[in-house]
Amino acid sequence: MILLALALSACGQAQGSQAEQLALEIRGEYLDMQGCTARAELTADYGQRVYQYTVDFSYVRDGESVMTLAAPENVAGVTARLDGESAVLEFDGTRLETGPLGEHGISPVQAPDTLLAYAREGFMAECGMEEQEEAAVLAVVCRDPKVSAGTGEEVTLWFDPDTHALLRGEISQDGFTVIQCEFTQFQAILGSEQGE
């Protein structure tokens, strides 16, 4: 609980307590979550090259993450298994661009895992309700507490305020967005569901 309070220490400076409370509640749920499944529209921007993928993603806490490509069509069905140490996508002579996008070596294959890690453990520098096309969503910005906005790695997460599903995530490096993920069909796996 102390970790949760510290994580939000900067969050409330410019936002109301309702957004802070919601961010704390969601953080607690993601810390307890045993896993999740989702589909994501993933965009990786290497500056001169931009790649777009549709992926089906499943995450298991303290286990393996599996990502299966649904698009582009020429690589649909390729599956990556991430164990926290390695991630390579290769099938029938086709190798996808998964090179690092930032100084920490993050690649598009690791993006969903990275976003979930920030949802559970990232320092919440800013949070608030943000109006989208259809409804308000909770926006949370995570970054190193020792640096200012737009410096180093920064992650912005958007959550549904009712279901607490992760809707979208962006990873930026020095103010430039290198990865965007739009999540659909996000389904959390709670502890009681793990063995079913």
trRosetta pair geometry for C-beta under 8 A, 3 or more apart (Angstrom, degrees):
i j d omega theta_ij theta_ji phi_ij phi_ji
1 4 5.5 -49 -154 32 39 114
1 5 6.6 38 150 -18 67 102
2 5 5.7 -54 -151 37 35 111
2 6 6.3 33 153 -16 68 107
3 6 5.8 -58 -146 40 30 109
3 7 6.1 35 155 -26 65 107
4 7 5.6 -53 -146 32 30 114
4 8 6.7 8 161 -2 62 109
4 24 5.5 83 171 -144 119 91
4 27 5.7 148 -128 103 99 135
4 28 6.4 7 -102 -67 146 87
5 8 6.4 -72 -153 45 28 97
5 9 6.9 57 148 -63 63 84
6 9 5.5 -19 -154 -25 39 117
7 11 7.7 25 127 -23 63 125
7 27 6.5 155 94 -146 149 161
7 121 7.8 -133 -106 -165 136 34
7 122 7.5 96 -152 95 114 42
7 123 5.8 -144 -139 -127 68 47
7 124 5.1 67 154 10 84 97
8 11 4.2 -56 -157 26 71 130
8 12 6.4 54 157 -23 97 96
8 20 5.7 107 -179 -155 135 94
8 23 6.2 138 -106 100 121 124
8 24 5.9 -44 -38 -73 154 94
8 27 7.8 -134 -50 -8 109 156
8 124 5.2 -2 -97 66 57 130
8 127 7.3 -38 -134 10 93 139
9 12 7.8 -73 -173 25 21 95
10 13 5.8 -32 -168 -6 54 120
10 123 7.5 43 30 162 121 99
10 124 7.0 -177 64 101 85 64
10 125 5.1 -22 98 -142 133 49
10 126 7.2 -51 124 -60 97 49
10 145 6.6 170 -17 -127 142 101
11 15 6.6 -48 157 43 71 123
11 19 7.7 -143 158 115 108 100
11 20 5.6 137 111 -112 116 88
11 23 6.1 -131 180 80 158 162
11 124 4.4 3 -70 123 121 112
11 125 7.0 116 -79 114 63 10
11 126 6.3 133 -128 -141 59 12
11 127 4.3 11 -161 14 110 109
11 140 7.5 -19 -125 -135 123 89
12 15 5.9 -100 -131 64 41 80
12 16 7.9 -46 -145 131 82 9
12 17 6.6 27 -134 -94 122 59
12 20 4.5 11 -84 -82 103 141
12 127 7.7 -16 -66 52 49 102
14 126 6.7 -15 50 -134 119 94
14 128 7.2 -57 103 -58 90 131
15 19 4.7 -64 156 64 128 138
15 20 6.5 151 97 -46 107 87
15 126 7.2 116 -24 -170 125 68
15 127 5.5 -114 43 86 164 65
15 128 3.9 -144 -114 -84 128 93
15 129 7.9 139 -156 4 117 66
16 19 5.6 100 66 10 74 96
16 20 7.2 -135 110 -1 43 94
16 128 7.5 90 25 -127 74 85
17 20 5.1 -56 -147 41 43 118
17 21 6.0 46 156 -23 74 103
18 21 6.0 -52 -147 35 28 110
18 22 6.5 26 154 -16 62 108
18 129 7.5 -10 99 -32 111 122
19 22 5.7 -56 -147 39 31 111
19 23 6.2 34 154 -21 65 106
19 127 5.1 175 146 127 112 96
19 128 4.8 -13 -147 -119 172 37
19 129 5.4 -134 -87 -30 113 77
19 138 6.2 156 -145 -131 85 95
20 23 5.7 -56 -148 36 29 111
20 24 6.4 29 154 -18 64 106
20 127 6.4 128 -88 79 53 129
21 24 5.7 -54 -149 36 31 112
21 25 6.4 33 153 -20 65 106
22 25 5.6 -53 -147 35 32 113
22 26 6.3 29 156 -16 66 106
22 138 5.4 -144 118 -94 130 146
22 159 7.9 -180 148 86 109 129
22 161 6.0 -27 -157 -139 148 91
23 26 5.9 -55 -145 39 30 108
23 27 6.2 35 154 -23 64 107
23 124 6.1 109 166 -146 140 162
23 127 4.6 -21 -64 -160 151 165
23 138 6.4 -177 -73 178 77 134
23 140 5.6 130 -125 -93 117 124
24 27 5.6 -53 -146 34 30 114
24 28 6.5 31 156 -19 63 105
25 28 5.9 -56 -155 34 29 112
25 29 6.6 27 151 -17 64 106
25 164 7.4 -110 116 -101 98 133
26 29 5.6 -55 -149 37 35 111
26 30 6.3 29 155 -15 68 107
26 119 7.5 -81 141 -171 104 99
26 138 7.0 179 -15 86 153 155
26 159 5.5 12 -132 -172 160 172
26 164 4.9 -178 -112 -147 94 108
27 30 5.9 -61 -148 40 29 107
27 31 6.3 32 153 -22 64 106
27 119 7.3 -165 -110 165 60 62
27 120 7.1 121 -157 -137 70 32
27 124 7.6 -86 -74 -40 136 135
28 31 5.7 -54 -148 33 30 113
28 32 6.5 17 157 -8 64 110
29 32 5.9 -66 -150 45 31 104
29 33 6.2 50 150 -48 66 98
29 164 5.8 36 67 148 158 156
29 188 7.2 -25 157 -145 110 166
30 33 5.3 -29 -140 5 37 123
30 116 7.2 -167 -166 -162 118 75
30 119 4.7 -118 -165 131 166 105
30 120 4.7 -136 127 -84 108 73
31 120 5.3 126 -84 -149 62 91
31 121 8.0 107 -96 -63 92 71
32 190 7.5 10 127 -140 102 77
32 191 6.8 -68 168 -31 92 111
33 36 6.3 4 167 -47 135 100
33 61 6.8 156 106 -51 65 127
33 120 8.0 -119 39 -88 106 112
33 188 5.1 -91 -129 -158 121 109
33 189 6.7 94 -174 62 84 59
33 190 6.8 -71 -124 -98 59 50
34 60 7.2 -12 152 -151 75 64
34 61 5.1 -108 -157 18 42 121
34 189 4.9 -81 75 108 92 95
34 190 6.3 74 12 168 104 14
34 191 5.2 133 -42 -86 123 50
34 193 7.2 -173 50 64 132 85
34 194 4.7 -79 146 -77 164 115
35 58 6.9 22 171 177 118 81
35 59 5.2 -177 -153 96 75 64
35 60 4.3 -16 -99 -106 131 49
35 61 5.7 -125 -63 -9 69 76
35 63 7.5 -22 -87 44 121 123
35 188 7.8 144 89 -166 43 51
35 189 4.0 -3 67 49 84 131
35 194 7.3 114 12 -107 111 88
36 58 7.3 -165 96 -146 44 52
36 59 5.2 12 48 48 78 104
36 116 7.3 -173 34 -110 130 134
36 166 8.0 64 158 20 165 117
36 186 6.5 -3 179 -168 123 79
36 187 6.2 162 -158 83 73 49
36 188 5.0 -36 -100 -109 99 47
36 189 5.9 -154 -76 4 38 84
37 56 7.6 -1 -172 180 94 85
37 57 6.9 163 -154 91 50 58
37 58 4.7 -12 -103 -103 83 83
37 59 7.7 -168 -75 21 41 67
37 185 7.3 -47 118 130 89 97
37 186 7.7 170 89 -146 48 37
37 187 5.0 -5 56 56 88 102
37 189 7.3 72 -11 -39 84 107
38 56 7.8 180 95 -153 40 50
38 57 5.2 -13 64 62 81 103
38 112 7.3 -180 64 -142 121 132
38 166 7.4 -47 -88 69 160 103
38 183 4.8 -24 -179 -156 138 107
38 184 7.0 136 -170 68 84 36
38 185 5.8 151 -143 87 50 75
38 186 4.3 6 -103 -100 113 66
38 187 7.0 179 -71 18 65 64
39 54 6.9 4 -180 -178 100 90
39 55 7.1 169 -156 89 56 45
39 56 5.4 -29 -102 -101 77 65
39 57 7.2 156 -102 15 24 82
39 70 7.3 -4 -144 3 109 148
39 183 7.2 134 75 -157 48 56
39 184 5.0 -26 68 67 101 88
39 185 4.8 51 10 41 99 119
40 54 7.4 174 88 -152 46 49
40 55 5.2 -11 59 60 91 92
40 57 5.8 17 2 -5 114 130
40 112 6.1 -161 -11 -82 160 116
40 181 4.7 -19 -166 -163 126 101
40 182 6.5 144 -157 69 65 45
40 183 5.2 -27 -97 -96 85 64
40 184 7.6 170 -84 20 36 68
41 52 7.2 -7 -178 -168 84 99
41 53 7.8 166 -158 87 42 47
41 54 5.7 -21 -104 -103 64 76
41 181 7.1 148 72 -156 50 47
41 182 4.3 -5 50 52 103 104
41 184 7.8 47 -14 -4 93 105
42 52 7.0 157 85 -155 54 50
42 53 4.7 -14 62 64 104 93
42 54 7.4 169 18 -92 79 23
42 55 5.8 13 -4 7 126 115
42 108 5.9 115 151 -167 131 107
42 111 6.1 136 -141 69 124 151
42 112 7.8 -77 -87 -47 128 92
42 179 7.0 -20 -166 -164 90 94
42 180 7.3 161 -153 85 43 54
42 181 5.2 -7 -102 -103 75 80
43 50 6.6 -4 -172 -175 96 101
43 51 7.3 162 -154 85 48 48
43 52 5.1 -14 -102 -102 75 80
43 179 7.0 157 83 -153 58 45
43 180 4.5 3 52 53 105 98
43 181 7.9 -161 24 -70 67 40
44 50 7.1 166 85 -156 51 52
44 51 4.7 -5 57 58 100 97
44 52 7.8 -170 22 -75 68 35
44 53 7.7 23 -3 5 104 105
44 97 7.5 -167 90 104 143 109
44 101 6.4 -127 -160 -80 100 139
44 107 8.0 5 -129 -178 146 56
44 108 4.0 -68 -67 -76 140 123
44 111 7.6 -136 -83 -50 99 142
44 178 6.9 6 -156 160 64 72
44 179 5.5 -7 -105 -103 67 80
45 49 8.0 167 -156 92 41 48
45 50 5.0 -8 -109 -109 69 89
45 101 7.8 83 67 -145 54 126
45 176 7.7 -129 101 158 125 97
45 177 6.5 62 36 104 139 73
45 178 5.5 -136 62 -141 85 41
45 179 7.4 -154 20 -67 78 36
45 180 7.9 44 -13 -2 108 95
46 49 4.5 0 58 63 117 88
46 50 7.1 -162 25 -77 72 40
46 51 7.5 42 -9 -3 107 97
46 97 7.6 -72 -40 157 145 140
46 99 7.6 53 -109 72 131 111
46 101 6.7 -112 -97 -115 70 87
46 178 7.7 57 -84 -150 39 92
49 97 7.5 -88 125 175 140 174
51 97 5.8 -172 -51 64 158 124
51 108 6.8 -80 83 -51 123 163
52 71 7.9 -16 121 114 88 103
52 72 7.6 91 86 -51 77 93
53 69 5.9 -75 -163 -129 113 99
53 71 6.6 164 -159 88 46 65
53 72 7.1 -79 -110 -11 62 69
53 96 7.9 44 -86 -158 137 143
53 108 6.8 112 18 158 135 138
54 69 7.2 97 75 -165 59 61
54 70 4.3 -62 105 69 105 101
54 71 3.9 43 27 37 111 100
55 67 5.0 -7 -175 -170 130 100
55 68 6.7 143 -159 71 72 39
55 69 5.7 -42 -101 -101 76 49
55 70 6.5 178 -98 9 20 87
55 112 7.4 -128 96 -33 136 134
56 67 7.2 157 78 -155 47 50
56 68 4.7 -13 57 60 99 96
56 70 5.9 86 -23 -40 93 113
57 65 7.1 -7 -168 -177 89 101
57 66 7.4 164 -152 87 44 54
57 67 5.0 -4 -105 -107 79 81
57 68 7.9 -162 -70 25 39 64
57 112 4.8 -137 -156 -147 158 177
58 65 6.8 177 91 -153 52 57
58 66 5.0 3 54 54 97 94
58 67 8.0 -168 26 -73 58 46
59 65 4.8 -7 -109 -111 69 97
59 112 6.9 -148 -57 133 120 112
59 113 6.6 154 -112 -98 120 73
59 116 6.0 102 -141 -30 175 173
60 63 3.4 -26 102 63 114 129
60 64 6.0 22 45 51 114 52
60 65 7.1 -166 24 -77 67 51
60 189 7.8 -24 -109 62 66 148
64 81 5.5 -11 -176 -169 124 97
64 82 6.8 146 -164 70 68 49
64 83 5.6 -31 -109 -93 84 73
65 81 7.4 152 80 -159 50 47
65 82 4.3 -15 62 59 101 106
65 112 7.1 174 -175 90 140 111
65 113 5.2 -116 -26 -76 170 114
66 79 6.4 -8 -170 -171 95 107
66 80 7.3 163 -153 83 48 52
66 81 5.5 -15 -103 -104 76 71
66 82 7.6 -165 -75 20 30 76
67 79 7.0 159 84 -154 46 57
67 80 4.8 -6 59 55 96 99
67 82 7.1 35 0 -11 105 111
67 109 6.5 -178 54 -154 150 73
67 112 6.8 156 -89 26 123 135
68 77 6.8 -20 -172 -144 102 26
68 78 7.2 161 -152 83 58 40
68 79 4.6 -19 -99 -100 81 85
68 80 7.9 -170 -76 21 39 62
69 72 7.8 -20 170 39 123 47
69 75 5.2 -11 107 118 155 95
69 76 5.7 -132 113 -117 89 37
69 77 6.8 -35 69 31 84 25
69 78 4.7 15 26 55 121 88
69 79 7.6 -139 9 -73 74 40
69 89 7.6 75 -31 -153 126 138
69 96 7.6 167 -65 -66 151 153
70 76 5.7 19 -164 -133 28 97
71 76 6.2 4 -78 -83 38 101
72 75 5.9 61 70 29 79 92
72 76 7.2 -112 107 -46 35 82
73 76 5.3 -25 -143 -17 38 119
74 94 7.2 -175 139 -127 96 158
75 78 4.8 -32 173 -1 89 130
75 89 7.9 51 -179 157 133 124
75 91 7.1 127 -150 52 81 120
75 94 5.7 -150 -101 130 98 144
75 96 6.2 89 -157 -73 164 111
77 91 7.4 -167 100 150 88 169
78 89 5.5 71 149 -170 127 102
78 90 7.7 169 -152 67 122 7
78 91 4.4 -146 -111 2 97 140
78 94 7.3 -105 -78 90 142 114
78 96 6.9 152 109 -26 158 125
79 91 8.0 86 24 -66 60 134
80 87 5.7 45 178 -160 128 85
80 88 7.0 178 -129 74 102 31
80 89 4.8 -56 -72 -82 114 87
80 109 5.3 -83 132 -150 171 120
82 86 7.5 -160 -135 85 58 45
82 87 4.7 1 -103 -91 95 106
82 109 6.7 160 -73 147 123 101
82 110 6.6 141 -131 -102 150 70
82 113 6.1 -112 107 -38 152 150
83 86 6.5 13 43 42 95 77
87 98 6.6 -135 118 164 101 145
87 107 6.6 -171 88 63 129 128
87 109 4.3 166 155 115 133 137
87 110 5.8 -168 10 -60 166 88
88 95 8.0 -39 -177 -142 89 100
88 98 7.1 180 -126 58 40 150
89 95 6.8 129 93 -155 71 56
89 96 4.3 -11 91 34 131 115
89 98 5.7 131 18 -40 106 138
89 109 6.2 -167 -30 -91 113 131
90 94 7.1 170 -151 84 53 49
90 95 4.8 -10 -105 -101 89 81
90 96 7.7 -140 -74 12 48 73
91 94 5.7 -18 68 57 71 94
96 109 7.9 125 93 -64 125 108
97 108 7.6 60 104 18 78 129
98 107 4.4 58 171 168 74 139
98 108 5.9 -112 -126 48 67 87
98 109 4.7 13 -143 -16 125 117
99 107 6.1 174 97 -114 14 110
100 104 7.8 -168 -158 84 119 44
100 105 4.3 -73 -113 -143 132 47
100 106 6.3 94 -147 54 75 35
100 107 5.6 -74 -90 -68 41 81
101 106 5.5 -49 48 86 94 85
101 107 6.4 137 -9 -109 90 37
101 108 7.2 88 -33 -47 131 68
101 171 7.5 96 96 103 135 124
101 173 7.0 -175 134 -15 84 139
101 178 4.2 141 162 162 127 137
101 179 6.3 123 81 -41 169 102
102 105 7.1 -65 75 2 69 19
102 106 5.1 18 35 33 107 101
102 153 5.9 77 172 -91 156 106
102 171 7.4 -104 -30 147 141 116
102 173 4.2 -171 -114 -85 107 140
102 178 6.1 -171 -55 33 96 165
103 153 7.6 -128 46 -48 94 104
103 173 7.0 147 0 -149 85 127
104 153 6.2 -11 -3 -52 130 148
106 110 5.4 -129 -152 79 73 124
106 111 7.0 90 171 -81 112 63
106 114 5.8 30 -133 -76 127 159
106 153 7.9 109 -5 -124 137 135
106 171 6.6 -98 115 156 158 159
106 178 7.8 118 86 100 116 135
106 179 7.3 -93 129 -13 124 143
107 110 5.2 88 55 12 71 101
107 111 7.6 -98 104 -36 42 80
108 111 5.4 -22 -155 -19 43 121
108 179 6.3 170 -106 -114 69 118
110 113 5.4 -66 -167 51 64 112
110 114 5.4 68 137 -31 89 108
111 114 5.6 -59 -143 36 28 113
111 115 6.3 28 161 -19 66 105
111 169 7.6 160 168 95 95 121
111 171 6.6 -132 -133 -2 92 136
111 179 4.7 -153 -117 176 129 150
111 181 5.8 160 140 -52 124 127
112 115 5.8 -54 -147 35 31 111
112 116 6.5 29 156 -15 65 106
112 181 6.4 142 -83 -131 72 162
113 116 5.8 -59 -151 39 31 110
113 117 6.3 34 151 -23 65 105
114 117 5.6 -52 -149 33 32 114
114 118 6.6 30 153 -16 64 103
114 155 7.5 -157 140 -99 97 141
114 171 6.5 19 114 -83 136 142
115 118 5.8 -54 -151 36 33 109
115 119 6.5 37 149 -23 65 104
115 155 6.6 176 -116 -164 64 131
115 157 6.5 135 -167 -98 94 106
115 166 6.9 121 139 -176 120 149
115 169 3.8 50 -132 157 135 172
115 171 7.3 -111 -74 -53 86 103
115 181 6.2 -96 -37 42 159 143
116 119 5.4 -50 -147 33 36 115
116 120 6.4 27 156 -13 66 106
116 166 7.5 -99 -90 -36 72 165
117 120 5.9 -61 -150 41 31 105
117 121 5.9 -37 174 37 68 109
117 122 7.1 93 120 -44 67 93
118 121 7.0 -86 -121 61 21 66
118 122 3.5 17 -155 -32 70 139
118 142 4.7 171 -171 63 111 158
118 155 4.4 -54 -144 86 171 157
118 157 6.5 178 106 -43 114 127
118 169 7.7 136 60 -148 130 128
119 122 7.1 28 -30 17 18 109
119 140 7.9 103 -117 75 66 141
119 157 5.7 141 -86 -130 89 167
119 166 6.3 -71 -86 -88 153 127
122 142 3.2 26 142 -165 133 149
122 143 7.8 34 180 -32 110 22
122 155 6.1 -88 -130 56 167 127
123 142 5.9 127 65 -155 49 81
123 143 6.7 -64 76 72 101 35
123 144 6.8 77 42 -126 136 20
123 145 4.9 -101 163 -46 158 95
124 127 5.7 -1 177 -40 120 116
124 140 5.5 -54 -132 -166 105 107
124 141 7.3 102 -159 70 59 49
124 142 5.8 -46 -93 -93 45 78
125 141 5.2 -59 64 102 96 95
125 142 6.4 138 4 -127 89 24
125 143 5.0 -15 -16 39 144 91
125 145 6.7 178 -91 -101 95 64
125 149 7.4 170 131 -81 145 84
126 139 7.8 -12 116 116 96 93
126 140 7.3 164 89 -155 58 41
126 141 4.1 17 52 41 99 116
126 149 7.9 24 -21 -91 134 120
127 138 6.8 2 -171 -177 100 93
127 139 6.7 175 -146 91 53 55
127 140 4.6 -2 -104 -107 97 73
127 141 7.2 -154 -68 20 53 69
128 138 7.7 179 98 -148 20 60
128 139 6.0 -14 64 58 66 94
129 136 4.7 14 179 176 110 124
129 137 7.2 153 -154 76 64 27
129 138 6.2 -44 -99 -96 60 56
129 139 7.5 121 -140 14 12 83
129 161 7.2 7 -116 -70 101 141
130 136 6.6 148 72 -156 33 72
130 137 5.6 -30 63 65 88 78
130 138 7.5 109 16 -141 86 10
130 139 4.3 41 -11 -17 132 125
130 158 7.2 -77 54 -122 130 108
131 136 5.4 -43 -95 -97 54 75
132 135 6.2 4 57 63 98 46
132 136 7.0 150 14 -112 78 20
132 137 5.3 34 -17 -2 124 113
132 158 7.8 87 -64 -171 133 143
135 161 8.0 -128 138 27 116 108
136 161 6.6 7 102 -6 88 140
137 158 4.9 37 135 -175 137 101
137 159 6.4 161 -178 70 92 39
137 160 6.4 -54 -125 -98 95 37
137 161 6.4 -166 -135 -26 40 90
137 167 6.1 -71 -144 30 146 152
138 158 6.9 151 79 -156 51 52
138 159 4.5 -19 63 59 106 96
138 160 7.9 -7 20 77 92 7
138 161 5.2 120 -28 -82 100 86
139 156 6.4 -8 -169 -172 96 101
139 157 7.4 155 -154 82 48 47
139 158 5.4 -18 -99 -100 70 78
140 156 7.2 159 82 -155 45 53
140 157 4.8 -15 61 61 97 96
140 158 7.8 178 20 -80 71 32
140 159 7.1 25 -1 -4 112 110
141 149 7.6 7 154 -118 149 102
141 154 6.6 -5 -172 -178 96 105
141 155 7.4 157 -157 85 49 47
141 156 5.1 -19 -102 -101 73 80
142 154 7.1 161 83 -161 52 56
142 155 4.6 -12 60 63 102 96
142 156 7.7 -177 20 -81 70 32
142 157 7.0 29 -5 -3 110 108
143 147 6.3 -95 150 71 116 102
143 149 7.2 155 24 -107 163 51
143 151 7.8 99 180 68 140 70
143 152 6.7 124 -163 82 105 105
143 153 7.0 175 -129 97 79 56
143 154 4.3 -18 -85 -110 115 82
143 155 7.2 169 -68 22 64 64
144 147 4.8 54 78 15 107 105
144 152 5.7 -10 18 92 124 154
144 153 7.4 83 -19 59 100 80
147 151 4.3 -134 171 92 119 118
147 152 5.0 83 77 14 174 127
148 151 5.2 70 62 7 68 127
149 154 7.1 64 -149 -109 59 156
150 154 7.1 -38 -77 -10 22 153
150 172 7.7 -56 -123 131 49 137
150 174 6.8 33 165 -176 66 40
150 175 3.8 23 -155 -78 92 102
151 154 7.8 90 58 -43 39 116
151 174 6.4 11 -133 -118 36 62
151 175 7.5 13 -58 -37 36 90
152 173 7.4 -59 170 -147 27 59
152 174 6.7 58 -40 -69 16 64
153 171 6.9 -20 -161 -169 94 91
153 172 7.2 149 -154 82 45 54
153 173 5.8 -17 -95 -102 64 71
154 171 7.7 151 81 -158 46 46
154 172 4.7 -17 63 63 93 104
154 173 7.9 179 22 -79 74 26
154 175 7.9 38 26 -75 133 39
155 169 6.6 -8 -173 -170 99 99
155 170 6.9 166 -152 84 52 52
155 171 5.4 -15 -102 -103 83 67
155 172 7.4 -175 -79 21 35 74
156 169 7.0 166 86 -152 54 50
156 170 4.8 4 52 51 97 100
156 172 7.5 37 -5 -6 98 112
157 166 6.4 -58 -165 -138 107 99
157 168 7.4 162 -155 88 43 56
157 169 5.1 -6 -106 -105 71 87
158 166 7.6 103 76 -164 53 57
158 167 4.7 -60 104 65 98 107
158 168 4.3 15 42 52 117 94
158 169 7.3 -150 20 -68 72 47
159 164 5.8 -8 179 -153 121 47
159 165 6.8 158 -156 77 70 36
159 166 6.0 -43 -101 -101 76 46
159 167 6.3 162 -115 3 19 93
160 163 4.5 12 96 47 132 91
160 164 6.3 -72 72 -18 80 11
160 165 4.7 23 21 46 120 85
160 167 5.7 115 -43 -51 80 114
161 164 7.7 20 -155 -75 17 54
164 188 7.7 -4 95 -26 105 143
165 183 7.2 -151 156 109 99 125
165 186 4.0 135 -164 82 110 126
165 187 7.9 -12 -114 -70 114 30
165 188 7.5 -141 -101 -27 71 96
166 169 6.6 -3 178 -42 117 108
166 183 5.3 51 105 36 85 160
166 186 5.5 -175 52 -137 72 158
167 182 7.5 -21 158 -154 65 62
167 183 5.8 -157 -158 56 19 96
167 186 7.4 -110 -80 -2 41 145
168 180 7.4 -13 -170 -172 98 84
168 181 6.6 166 -154 90 52 62
168 182 5.3 -12 -106 -111 92 57
168 183 6.4 -153 -72 15 38 83
169 179 7.9 -2 112 114 89 98
169 180 7.6 167 89 -154 50 43
169 181 4.8 4 55 53 90 106
169 183 7.4 45 0 -23 93 112
170 177 5.2 -40 -174 -138 118 114
170 179 6.8 165 -153 90 48 60
170 180 5.1 -8 -105 -105 85 72
170 181 7.6 -166 -73 23 43 67
171 177 7.3 114 76 -154 42 64
171 178 5.8 -50 98 62 91 90
171 179 4.3 18 42 51 108 104
172 175 6.2 -6 167 -142 126 8
172 176 6.1 155 -158 74 85 32
172 177 4.8 -48 -94 -91 89 53
172 178 6.6 139 -122 5 33 79
173 176 5.8 -28 66 62 72 88
173 178 5.4 24 6 -19 106 130
177 180 6.2 33 163 -56 124 97
183 186 4.9 45 148 -60 124 116
189 193 5.1 -130 -162 87 74 122
189 194 6.3 97 154 -82 112 65
190 193 5.0 87 56 8 72 106
190 194 7.7 -108 100 -32 41 81
191 194 5.8 -30 -159 -11 37 118
192 196 7.9 32 138 -24 62 116
193 196 5.3 -62 -160 24 55 120
